[in-house]
């Protein structure tokens, strides 16, 4: 599981574009809880942008 603190950091480290089209939770939510309950895959990237954390599904 890779967690990035900004879209700019995500794009610089992975070479992929940030997308806000995927699932998201508020920053006070639990990423670990979303993975534990099976809503999010643990191997996908998560990016925090402002007050939300976005799941990156590599949309083109």
Buried (B, 14 or more C-beta within 10 A) or exposed (E): EEEBEEBEEBBEEBEEEBBEEBBBBEEEEEBEEBBEEEEBEEEBBBBBBEEEBBBBEEEE
